[in-house]
Amino acid sequence: MLFSTADLADCAGIEPVCCSQEREVTGIYCCDLLSMVMGRAQEGDLWITVMGNVNAIAVAALADVACIVVAEGAVLDEEARTKAQQQGINVYCTELPVYQTAMAVTALAAGGA
């Protein structure tokens, strides 16, 4: 385990949108192409994307990722928020670009926020 989704509260610039269950984060995956996420993201990954729609929630459920971090100031639309809550998908948002988000999460995993 790298860390728990609850630890993301300590990660500067990453804010919870809907967090229904604590999950272990075992990896980090960055991608916006949903078909690639379906085939390559691993169970327990923290998925960083700019996709904030209901399709991203469906892919997160299918891939069984620990959470989604919507980066670059993109927002989770209301339909997606509702679906995430219904399906127990943890979602966070940040203004940080994807690369800086990945670096912040990596620093958290290494023991520093």
Secondary structure, DSSP 8 states (H G I E B T S, - for coil): --EEGGGGGGSTTEEEEE--S--EE-EEEE---HHHHHHH--TTEEEEES--SHHHHHHHHHHT-SEEEE-TT----HHHHHHHHHHT--EEEESS-HHHHHHHHHHHHTT--
